[in-house]
Amino acid sequence: MYICYDSYRVTLKIIALQKGDFAINQSIRINQAIKAQELRVIGADGEQLGVMSRSDALKAAEEAGLDLVEISPTANPPVVKIVDWGKFQYQKMKEQQKNRKSNKQGELKQMRFGLKIGSGDLDIKLRKIRGFLSEGNKVRIQIFYRGREMAHKELGYEMIDKIIALLEEDAILEQKPQMAGRNLSIVVRSK
């Protein structure tokens, strides 16, 4: 682990540790922290230097002015690479951020409708639902009943059918209509 006296970088490092971005610091061994006596060494430009003793590998890294970083500790013998530790750490952090972005699954958004919704309000809410679907999110559409509307549950099912018909080009029904308390809900996803 390196020490940086620049207050901006120290602040970033503290924030990153709170978010868990620099978890690689704890699991990757560098330089004298490497315990194995025999190591398979990869040079700074990616060429194989072969199997060396720990002291020879450390000497080669020192001559290059770089660090010895353990890449694969479980291999036999462990694989190490001669790299600039700060640059390596930065690249790993960026790779983790990229993976987190690409693995982001669509969220479940929710849109609520009353039985007495006007046609203009309905159009606005449907436009918003189409936006959610285009972003790759699933949408739970809820029809909520107030007071005596519970006596006419069929009105909610008619409203659901109307919404499904209006969203027919953009969405697929993923979950059939379900009653839960005073709410009737369905889940739709994009085609």
C-alpha positions as a printed Julia matrix, in Angstrom:
191×3 Matrix{Float64}:
   0.0     0.0     0.0
   1.42    3.38   -0.92
   1.27    6.58    1.09
   0.3     9.78   -0.68
   0.63   13.15    1.02
  -1.45   15.02   -1.53
  -4.63   15.87    0.4
  -6.84   15.43   -2.69
  -5.64   11.88   -3.28
  -5.85   10.95    0.38
  -9.46   12.13    0.43
 -10.24   10.09   -2.67
  -8.6     7.06   -1.14
 -10.63    7.34    2.06
 -13.87    7.69    0.1
 -12.95    4.75   -2.11
 -12.19    2.58    0.91
 -15.61    3.4     2.34
 -17.29    2.38   -0.91
 -15.18   -0.78   -1.21
 -13.49    0.2    -4.48
  -9.94   -0.52   -3.31
 -10.66   -3.99   -1.96
  -7.8    -5.2    -4.17
  -5.28   -3.63   -1.74
  -6.01   -6.26    0.87
  -5.85   -9.34   -1.36
  -2.89   -8.56   -3.65
   0.6    -8.95   -2.26
   3.45   -6.78   -3.53
   7.23   -6.86   -3.16
   8.34   -8.26    0.24
   4.79   -9.34    1.15
   5.04  -12.18   -1.39
   5.73  -15.34    0.57
   6.44  -18.05   -2.03
  10.1   -18.92   -2.65
   9.65  -19.89   -6.33
   7.72  -17.58   -8.65
   6.74  -17.53  -12.32
   7.7   -14.01  -13.4
   6.16  -11.89  -16.17
   8.16   -8.86  -17.25
   7.03   -5.23  -17.49
   6.22   -5.53  -21.21
   4.39   -8.86  -20.84
   7.14  -11.35  -21.76
   7.69  -14.5   -19.7
  10.91  -14.35  -17.67
  10.42  -17.9   -16.4
  10.51  -19.44  -12.92
  12.82  -17.57  -10.53
  13.54  -17.44   -6.85
  11.84  -14.72   -4.85
  15.06  -12.77   -4.33
  15.92  -12.82   -8.07
  12.4   -11.63   -8.98
  12.61   -8.79   -6.44
  16.01   -7.84   -7.82
  14.67   -7.78  -11.4
  11.76   -5.55  -10.32
  14.11   -3.22   -8.47
  16.39   -2.93  -11.5
  13.39   -1.98  -13.64
  12.35    0.59  -11.01
   8.96   -1.09  -10.64
   7.12   -3.3    -8.17
   6.62   -7.06   -8.04
   2.87   -7.79   -7.86
   1.33  -11.2    -7.2
  -1.2   -11.84   -9.99
  -2.21  -15.45   -9.37
  -1.34  -16.64   -5.84
  -3.07  -20.03   -6.23
  -1.05  -21.17   -9.27
   1.87  -23.53   -8.84
   4.3   -21.7    -8.73
   2.52  -18.38   -8.03
   2.51  -15.91  -10.93
   3.95  -12.43  -10.35
   4.3    -9.48  -12.67
   6.72   -6.57  -12.72
   4.54   -3.45  -12.92
   4.11    0.06  -11.56
   1.91   -0.62   -8.52
   0.02    2.69   -8.61
  -0.79    2.31  -12.3
  -1.8    -1.34  -11.82
  -4.09   -0.42   -8.93
  -5.7     2.4   -10.94
  -6.36    0.08  -13.9
  -7.92   -2.57  -11.63
 -10.18    0.06  -10.02
 -11.32    1.31  -13.45
 -11.94   -2.29  -14.58
 -14.09   -2.94  -11.5
 -16.11    0.23  -12.13
 -16.65   -0.78  -15.76
 -17.77   -4.26  -14.71
 -20.19   -2.79  -12.18
 -21.72   -0.57  -14.85
 -22.08   -3.39  -17.37
 -23.52   -5.79  -14.77
 -26.15   -3.33  -13.67
 -29.43   -5.14  -14.02
 -32.6    -3.3   -14.86
 -34.32   -1.96  -11.81
 -37.97   -2.47  -11.01
 -39.7     0.88  -11.43
 -43.22    1.5   -10.24
 -46.09    3.54  -11.65
 -49.37    3.98   -9.75
 -52.75    4.7   -11.31
 -56.07    5.6    -9.72
 -59.3     4.33  -11.25
 -60.47    7.88  -12.05
 -57.33    8.95  -13.97
 -57.92   11.34  -16.87
 -56.79   10.57  -20.43
 -54.09   13.3   -20.39
 -52.6    12.02  -17.14
 -52.78    8.48  -18.48
 -50.83    9.5   -21.61
 -48.12   11.19  -19.51
 -47.73    8.14  -17.26
 -47.6     5.79  -20.26
 -44.89    7.98  -21.83
 -42.9     7.71  -18.58
 -43.37    3.92  -18.55
 -42.09    3.71  -22.15
 -39.03    5.69  -21.05
 -38.36    3.24  -18.21
 -38.75    0.3   -20.6
 -36.35    1.84  -23.14
 -33.71    2.12  -20.38
 -34.03   -1.65  -19.81
 -36.01   -1.47  -16.56
 -39.02   -3.54  -15.61
 -42.1    -1.62  -14.52
 -44.7    -2.59  -11.92
 -48.01   -0.97  -12.78
 -50.32   -0.6    -9.79
 -53.97    0.31   -9.79
 -55.0     1.47   -6.32
 -58.55    1.4    -5.01
 -59.99    4.05   -2.72
 -62.93    3.57   -0.4
 -65.94    2.04   -2.13
 -64.0     1.37   -5.32
 -63.12   -2.0    -3.73
 -66.69   -3.08   -4.46
 -65.96   -2.75   -8.2
 -62.7    -4.63   -8.67
 -63.61   -5.38  -12.29
 -62.94   -1.68  -13.1
 -59.29   -2.2   -12.12
 -58.98   -5.23  -14.38
 -60.51   -3.21  -17.24
 -57.97   -0.44  -16.59
 -55.12   -3.0   -16.64
 -56.39   -4.39  -19.96
 -56.54   -0.86  -21.39
 -52.96   -0.09  -20.24
 -51.66   -3.39  -21.67
 -53.37   -2.63  -24.99
 -51.77    0.85  -25.09
 -48.32   -0.56  -24.27
 -48.68   -3.54  -26.63
 -45.96   -2.31  -29.05
 -43.4    -1.59  -26.32
 -43.94   -4.11  -23.52
 -44.55   -7.75  -22.69
 -46.61   -8.77  -19.69
 -44.29  -10.6   -17.29
 -46.62  -11.11  -14.34
 -50.38  -11.61  -14.47
 -52.61   -9.17  -12.54
 -52.4    -9.75   -8.79
 -54.51   -8.31   -6.0
 -52.59   -7.34   -2.86
 -54.66   -5.46   -0.33
 -56.08   -2.38   -2.06
 -53.7    -2.66   -5.02
 -53.97   -4.52   -8.3
 -50.57   -4.86   -9.96
 -48.79   -6.28  -13.01
 -45.16   -6.29  -14.09
 -44.12   -5.51  -17.68
 -40.75   -5.58  -19.43
 -39.58   -4.31  -22.79
 -39.84   -6.46  -25.9
